[in-house]
Amino acid sequence: MATIDFPHEIRALRSTLDTISAVSDPDALRVQIAELSDKASAPDLWDDPDAAQKVTTALSQTQSELDRITNMSDRIDDLETLVEMASDADVGDADSAATLAEAGSELELIRKDLGVLEVKTLLSGEYDAREAVVTIRSGAGGVDAADFAEMLMRMYLRWAERHGYPTQVLDTSYAEEAGLKSATFEVKAPYAFGHLSVEAGTHRLVRISPFDNQGRRQTSFAAVEVIPLIEQTDSVEIPESEIKVDVFRSSGPGGQSVNTTDSAVRMTHIPTGIVVSMQNEKSQIQNRAAALRVLQSRLLLQRQAEESAAKKAMAGDIKASWGDQMRSYVLHPYQMVKDLRTEYEVGNTSGVFDGDIDGFIEAGIRWRRSADQA
């Protein structure tokens, strides 16, 4: 085993943490926490439950962000103390070796956790700090593609659950035999869009089809769309004359009735042809409001994309930033998930489908930043 230069490694950790702190600004976080605490202690806070929920959630998340930074500083101090203990002349060789081994393990954990913190400093896009709306659609591959779409939806919901991020399913359109034609859900956490935006694109699954009685290998595709959730301050006004609204009855798997009223809403933006469907709320009014919010978010992202494309055209840059197929999930003849942009890959496919995708997201964010700077 190679000898670790702990003093050098600890200096490197502190340097990285200093960079993270300069961007995250712990003092500003403390001011924000104080302001949110004042709002949270107001006697009339819960007169408006929605506003109260936003305040308490923001307070919890801001406090957690500050705690991660301050706890990291304490962990580096503890690591340095551990190394000093191992170097103490009064400690026996066996105890010293055991302590250094413990220090080596902690060093690796700190490196990993610092990497997660560092990634957030790379999220400086206009909408990166927003909550996210994710839509998954099955593509080529028939019933296997529909099943793959459902697998991806579960993967992202499990990822959010691992991080303690609240989610809300807005719409699900079930396929006839199995899986989903499409699904839309919100991830309600700061920087959810910044993290999940690198997941947008075409995903490919290769496996022995469980729906093929001859046990043949099947390749199927699903598309993932990620847009930022709009806020009230965003200026995305849509004239009523540009919107067509259709109502219909919500339905679940196999055509089973969810309710007996025309509560589901399909909203079409006539100029662009963008269609949004919502059926998971109980009332037509709630579904209409949710559909309008998602439609505004998609128009906001489209406007940003058009502005970005115009800037690239003026600069003479005609390179595409994202390929149509950005990740492959191979279950046969071997087990591997590989991102084709970053070359990041893992062999634990079951872990990935259970939401362990932080490595892919981190690699994607770093890749995007380096591509933007190229």
Secondary structure by P-SEA (a helix, b strand, c coil): ccccaaaaaaaaaaaaaaaaaaaacaaaaaaaaaaaaaaaacccccccaaaaaaaaaaaaaaaaaaaaaaaaaaaaaaaaaaaaaaacccccaaaaaaaaaaaaaaaaaaaaaaaaaaaaaacccccccccbbbbbbbcccaaaaaaaaaaaaaaaaaaaaaabbbbbbcbbbbcccccccbbbbbbccccccccccccccbbbbbccccccccbbbbbbbbbbbbbcccccccccccccccbbbbbbbbbccccccccccccbbbbbcccccbbbbbcccccaaaaaaaaaaaaaaaaaaaaaaaaaaaaaaaacccccccccccbbbbcccccccccccccccccaaaaaaacccaaaaaaaaaaaaaaaac
